[in-house]
Amino acid sequence: MTAGLAIRARAASPPRPAPARLRSALARFGTLGWTVAGLALAAAVWSLAVATGRFPRQLFPSVPEILAAGHTLWVEGLLLDDVTASLRRAAVGFVIGAVVGVVVAVLTATTAAGRNLLQPVLRVFSPIPTIGLVPLAILWFGLGENSKTLVIALGVFVPVWINSHAGLASTPADYLKAARCLGAGRWQTLRKVVLPEAAPDIASGLRVGAAMAFVLIVVAEMTGTTAGIGYRIYQAQLFSQADRLIFCLIILGVVGALCDVAVSSATAPFTRWAKEER
């Protein structure tokens, strides 16, 4: 009898509306599924454009030709060496630029000396394109690793400082007053109130800085090196190897996206409260 009632109840209940079923299916599809679908769509559009024959084949290779170029780089042992070299340079430059950016942001946002002395200088410096500093870095440090690290670190520093300063300087005054009323000192207020409140902005700056590191790695590796994704892109351009060039650009994008996910995951525990408030 109970089973019969359950069957009748299910029969009487209205079917789920189509939009709800669609949303449920899309939710099950997941981020990875959408990523794969987007890449497949991009490959299909590219293949369709190449198939029209309206573009020079040597400049617009097909997807199989691009993959074959990547396979050649892998077999020759160049791809892994290039990715490793670029990741090492990007990581060193990112860490230096991020640490300095956050520390300087604390000074410019929470101290009178930093606000009066450092902030005006940084406002003049920040609009200067980092790529324009490459000749100066080479002049100072030569063609070695130091000049590449400096270029990447400066490029990371700017967005990290801007976002971190904005977050730190916008701490609500009520929070600061409450901390003082509870007897918190300056260091406790910074550690327990100001930094947690600014964590979402700092995290955003770190993600932008990580992306900037991979933008600048291409420029940094075009001179004075024999390994790296940027170096391989430059070589492919010199020898008109469009298939290798496009494959290296794809690898650069994939590695940059994975690093963005890593930075986002690393900062998630510090910004979870902001998501819970929404």
N, C-alpha and C positions, 0 to 999 in steps of 0.2 A: 504493500500500500504506500509506503514511504517512497519507494522508487517511482511509483506511478505519479505521485504528487510532484516529485522533482521533475519528471518528464513533462508534465502539464505546465509547470511553472516556467520551464525553459521555453516551451512552445509559446506560452502566452507573452513572454518578455519580448519587447521589440528588438529587431536586429540592430547591431551597432551601426551608426551612420557611416557612410563612406569616408568622409573626412577623418573621422576618428580612426578607422581601420588604416587609412593611409598614413596618418601620423604614427601609429603604432609600428607599421612596417618600416617607416623611415627611421624610427628610433632604433629598431633592431638592426638596421643596416650598418650603423656605427660610423665613427669618424674614418676608420681605415677603409671601409667599403666606399665611402664617398671620395676619399683620396684616390683610390684605385680607379673609380669611375671617372673622376675628373681627368686623370692622366690618360686614360683610354680615350676619352673624348678629344683631348688635345692631340693625341697621336692620330686619331681618325681625321680630324680637321687638317692636320699637317699633310697626311697621306693624300687626302682629297685635293689639296692645293697643288701638291707635287704631280699628281696624276693628270691634272689639266694640261701640263706641258707648257705653261705660260712663263715658267721661271727657269733660269739656267740650272741644269742638273748638278753642275759642279759647285754651285753656290747653295742649292736647296736639295740636299741629298734625301733619299727616302728613309723611312724609319729603319728598315733592315740594314741599310748602309751605315746609319748612325750606330746601331747596335754592333755591327761588325767592326767598326772602328774602335768601339769600347772594348770589344773582345780582344782585339789586337793589343791594345794598351795593357790589358790584364795579362795576356800571355807573355808579353815582353817584360812584365814585372814593373812597368812604369806607373800604373794606376795606383797601386797600393803605396808606393813610395811618394807619389805626388800628394795623395790625400793625407798621409801621415805628416809630411813636411808642412803642408798648409795648416793642418789642425794644430800642430805644435806652435807655429808662429801666431796663429789666431788666438790660441789659448793664452800664451804668454802676454800678448798685447792686450787681450781682454781683461785679464786679471789685474794688470798694472793700471789700465785706464779706469776700470770699475772701482778699484779700491781708492785710488786718488780722487775720482769723481765723487764718491760718497763722502769721503773725509772732508774734501773742500766744501761740499754742499752743507755739511754740518757747521763748518766755520762761517760760511756766508749767510746761513739762515738763522743761526742761534747766537752769534757773537757780534758785538758792535765793531770790533776790529776787522773781522772778515767781511762784514757788510759794507764798511766804509773803504777798506783798502783793496780787497780782492774782487768783490763783485763788479765794480766799474771796469777793471781790467779784463775780466772774463767776458763781460758783455761786448767789449770791443773785439776780443779774440774769437768768440764762438761763431760769428758769421763767416769767418775766413774758411774757405773750403780746405779740408784736410789734404786733398790731392795737391793743392798748391804749395803745401809744405814739404812735398817729397824732395824737390831739389835742395832745400835747406837741410833736410835730414841727411841726404847723401853728402852734402858739403861738410857737415859737422862730423858724421860718423862713417863716411865712406859707403861702399856697396855691400858691406857685411850685414850680419843679422841685427846689429844694433839699430841701424837706420830703419829697417823693416818693423822692428818692435816699436820704435818711437812713432812711426806713422800710424800704426794700428792703435796704439795706446792713446794717441791724441784724438783719433777719430772716435774711439769708444768713450773717452772722457767727456766730450761735449754733451751728448744726449743723457749720459748718466748724471752729470752735474745738473743740467737743466731740469730734468724730471725730479731728481732727489731734492734739489733746492725748492722747487715749487711745492712738493709735498711737505717738507719740513717747515717751510715758512707759513703754511696754511693751517697749522695746528690750531683748533679752536681755542680762543682765549679762556673759555669756561673750563676747559680741561686743565690748562696751566694754573688757573686760580685754584681749582679743586686740589691739584697736586700740592701747591704751596700751603693751602689750608690744612692738609693732612700731614704736613711736616716733611715733605719730600725735598731733598736737596737738588742742586742743579743737575748732577750726574744721574740721580734717580729719576728725575723728571724726563731727562733725555732718553734714558734706557727704557723706562716703563710707560711713558706717555708719547713723547714726540716721535721716536723711531717706529713704534708699532702703528701710530696713526699715519705715518708717511710711508709705510711698507708697500701699499699698492703702487704708489708713484715711483718708489725706488725700483720695484720689480719691473714696472713698465720701462724705466730707463735702462735697466740691465738687458731687457729683451731687445730694445732698439740698439743698444751698444753691441750686443752679440751679432745682430744683423749687419751693423756697420763694419764690424771686424772682417766679415766675409766680403763686403763690398771693397774694402781697402786691400785685402790680401791679393787681389788681382793686380792692382797697381804696384804694390810693394814687391811682388815677385817677378815683375817684368825686367828687372835689372839686377845683376850681381848674384844670380842663382842658377842652379841647373836642375832643380826639382821643385815641384809645387803645382797646384792647379792653375794658378795665374801664369806661371812660366809655360806650362803646356798650352794654355790658350794663346799666349803670345806667339809661341812657335808655330802653332797651327795657323794662325793668321798670316805669319810671314811666308809660309809655304802653301797658302791657299788650300788648306785641308779643312774644308767646312764641316765634314763629318766628325772629325776629331774635336773641332772647336765646339760644335753644338753639344756633343756628348760631354765634354768637360764642363760646359755651362750647366748641363742638367745635373751632373755630379755635384757641382758647387751648390746648386739650389737644394739638392737632397741633403747634403751634409749640413748646410745652413739651417734647413728646416728641423733636422734632428737636434741640432744644438739649441734651437729656439725651444723645442719641447723639453730638452734637458734643463734649461734655465727656468722655464715656466714651472716644471715639476719641483725644482729645487727651492723656488721661492713660494710655492703654494702653501706650505704650512704657516708662513708668516702673513699671508693675505687671506686666509680662509675666513676670518671674521668679517671682512668686507663683503664677501659673497653671501655670507649668512644673513647680513642685514638687508639684502635686496629682496 
